[in-house]
Amino acid sequence: MFFEVELQRDVKINATNLDKPVSRRFILACLLDNLFKEKASEDHGYFLAVTRLKSIGKGNVMDESGNTVFTVVFTCRTFKPFPGEELQGVVRYISQHGVLLKCGPIRNAFLSAWKMSKYQYNPGKKPAFLNNELSKIEKGVVVCFLVLAVRWINASRDFEMLASVDADSLGPVSLPGSDELEL
């Protein structure tokens, strides 16, 4: 689910960059760099975009080094998955145990073979899961799935998900430009 959240961060500017007045653009660039490194938070999800810069506080000198900290208040668009949500992901790996999907910034959404009961594993050069209606889940295919569980991994600052396609309207998605016959 996408959210618009208000956040506050302290942006540290190295003293070597303070020989001339610090511009809002430079502080914003430092903020974006910090958010890129932070990547996500357990509370808000993945940081996608700063949508509005609300305020930049007065710079406070930290210590004798001369480094200065600016408190920045801004709004940010975030993405955080929740159980029960329907999402789409691209198949990036297939094994007899299931499928790993990439869904936006989430690299590991696991779709277990147990949670796609209408599909059977078909090994080979191009492994895939097939069902009786000739629907195919293979590498590179977009799959609509239901989120069963979400877990925050603090060490990598990532979310992992368990998924299912055992419901109506879930499974491989047909997209424009796919390999369907045109009549």
C-alpha positions as CSV (number, residue, x, y, z in Angstrom):
1,M,0.0,0.0,0.0
2,F,1.2,3.5,-0.8
3,F,1.3,6.2,1.9
4,E,2.2,9.9,2.1
5,V,4.0,10.4,5.5
6,E,5.5,13.4,7.2
7,L,9.0,12.7,8.4
8,Q,11.8,14.6,10.1
9,R,15.5,13.9,9.6
10,D,18.7,15.6,10.7
11,V,21.0,16.3,7.8
12,K,24.7,16.6,8.7
13,I,26.8,18.9,6.5
14,N,30.5,18.5,6.7
15,A,32.4,21.6,7.7
16,T,34.4,21.5,4.4
17,N,31.1,22.3,2.6
18,L,30.4,25.3,4.8
19,D,32.9,27.8,3.2
20,K,30.0,29.4,1.4
21,P,26.2,29.6,2.3
22,V,24.5,26.2,2.1
23,S,21.7,26.2,-0.4
24,R,18.4,24.4,0.0
25,R,19.2,22.3,-3.0
26,F,22.4,21.0,-1.4
27,I,20.6,20.2,1.9
28,L,17.9,18.4,-0.2
29,A,20.5,16.5,-2.1
30,C,22.1,15.3,1.2
31,L,18.6,14.4,2.5
32,L,17.9,12.3,-0.6
33,D,21.3,10.6,-0.3
34,N,20.6,9.7,3.4
35,L,17.1,8.4,2.5
36,F,18.6,6.3,-0.3
37,K,21.0,4.7,2.2
38,E,18.3,4.2,4.8
39,K,16.1,2.6,2.1
40,A,13.1,1.7,4.3
41,S,11.8,1.7,7.9
42,E,9.7,-1.0,9.6
43,D,7.0,1.6,10.4
44,H,6.6,3.4,7.1
45,G,8.0,0.9,4.5
46,Y,10.2,1.8,1.5
47,F,11.0,5.5,0.8
48,L,10.0,6.2,-2.8
49,A,10.0,9.9,-3.2
50,V,10.2,13.2,-1.3
51,T,7.0,15.0,-2.4
52,R,7.3,18.2,-0.4
53,L,9.9,20.0,1.6
54,K,8.1,21.6,4.5
55,S,10.9,23.3,6.4
56,I,14.7,23.4,7.0
57,G,15.7,24.3,10.5
58,K,18.6,26.6,11.4
59,G,21.9,24.9,11.2
60,N,23.3,23.8,14.6
61,V,27.1,23.4,14.9
62,M,27.7,20.0,16.4
63,D,31.2,20.3,17.9
64,E,34.6,21.8,17.4
65,S,34.9,20.1,13.9
66,G,32.4,22.7,12.6
67,N,30.0,20.1,11.2
68,T,26.5,21.4,11.1
69,V,23.2,19.7,11.5
70,F,20.0,20.9,9.8
71,T,16.6,19.5,10.9
72,V,14.5,18.9,7.8
73,V,10.7,18.3,7.8
74,F,9.3,16.8,4.6
75,T,6.6,14.6,3.2
76,C,7.5,11.3,1.5
77,R,5.7,8.7,-0.5
78,T,6.3,5.2,0.9
79,F,5.3,1.7,0.0
80,K,4.6,-0.9,2.7
81,P,3.0,-4.3,2.0
82,F,0.2,-5.7,4.3
83,P,-1.3,-9.2,4.7
84,G,-4.5,-9.5,2.7
85,E,-3.4,-7.1,0.0
86,E,-3.4,-8.1,-3.7
87,L,-0.2,-7.2,-5.5
88,Q,1.7,-8.0,-8.7
89,G,5.2,-9.2,-9.0
90,V,7.6,-10.5,-11.7
91,V,8.9,-14.0,-11.4
92,R,12.7,-14.0,-10.9
93,Y,13.5,-17.5,-9.8
94,I,11.7,-20.9,-10.0
95,S,12.3,-24.2,-8.1
96,Q,10.2,-27.2,-7.3
97,H,9.5,-25.6,-3.9
98,G,8.0,-22.5,-5.4
99,V,8.7,-19.1,-7.0
100,L,10.5,-15.9,-5.9
101,L,8.8,-12.7,-7.1
102,K,10.1,-9.2,-7.2
103,C,7.3,-6.7,-6.3
104,G,8.5,-3.0,-6.6
105,P,11.3,-2.5,-4.2
106,I,10.7,-5.9,-2.5
107,R,13.1,-8.5,-3.9
108,N,11.8,-11.5,-2.1
109,A,8.1,-12.5,-2.2
110,F,8.0,-16.3,-1.9
111,L,5.1,-18.1,-3.6
112,S,5.2,-21.6,-2.2
113,A,4.2,-24.6,-4.4
114,W,1.8,-25.4,-1.6
115,K,0.0,-22.0,-2.1
116,M,-0.6,-22.6,-5.8
117,S,-2.4,-25.9,-5.6
118,K,-3.8,-25.8,-9.1
119,Y,-0.3,-25.7,-10.6
120,Q,2.2,-28.5,-11.1
121,Y,5.9,-28.1,-11.3
122,N,7.4,-28.8,-14.7
123,P,11.2,-29.1,-14.6
124,G,13.6,-28.6,-17.5
125,K,15.7,-26.0,-19.2
126,K,12.9,-23.5,-18.6
127,P,11.2,-24.7,-15.4
128,A,7.6,-23.5,-14.9
129,F,4.4,-24.2,-13.0
130,L,1.5,-25.2,-15.3
131,N,-2.2,-25.7,-14.6
132,N,-4.9,-27.7,-16.5
133,E,-6.0,-24.5,-18.2
134,L,-2.5,-24.1,-19.7
135,S,-1.8,-21.1,-17.6
136,K,2.0,-20.9,-17.0
137,I,4.1,-19.3,-14.3
138,E,7.7,-19.0,-15.5
139,K,10.6,-16.6,-15.2
140,G,9.8,-13.1,-16.3
141,V,6.0,-13.6,-16.0
142,V,3.9,-11.0,-14.0
143,V,1.8,-12.7,-11.3
144,C,-1.1,-11.3,-9.4
145,F,-0.9,-12.7,-5.8
146,L,-2.4,-12.3,-2.3
147,V,0.0,-11.3,0.5
148,L,-0.3,-13.9,3.3
149,A,2.5,-12.6,5.6
150,V,5.0,-9.8,5.8
151,R,8.3,-9.8,7.7
152,W,10.8,-7.0,8.3
153,I,14.5,-7.9,8.1
154,N,16.3,-5.3,10.1
155,A,19.9,-6.2,9.0
156,S,19.1,-5.6,5.3
157,R,16.3,-3.0,5.9
158,D,14.0,-5.1,3.6
159,F,10.6,-6.7,3.8
160,E,9.9,-10.3,2.8
161,M,6.5,-11.7,1.9
162,L,4.7,-15.0,1.7
163,A,2.3,-15.1,-1.2
164,S,-0.6,-17.2,-2.6
165,V,-2.4,-17.6,-5.9
166,D,-5.1,-19.9,-4.5
167,A,-8.1,-17.6,-5.1
168,D,-10.1,-16.3,-8.0
169,S,-8.5,-13.7,-10.3
170,L,-5.0,-14.5,-9.0
171,G,-2.2,-15.9,-11.1
172,P,-0.3,-15.0,-14.3
173,V,-1.3,-11.6,-15.7
174,S,-1.7,-11.0,-19.4
175,L,-0.1,-7.8,-20.4
176,P,-0.2,-5.8,-23.7
177,G,2.6,-6.9,-26.0
178,S,2.6,-10.4,-24.5
179,D,2.8,-13.5,-26.7
180,E,-0.9,-13.9,-27.1
181,L,-2.3,-14.6,-30.6
182,E,-3.6,-11.5,-32.5
183,L,-6.6,-12.2,-34.8
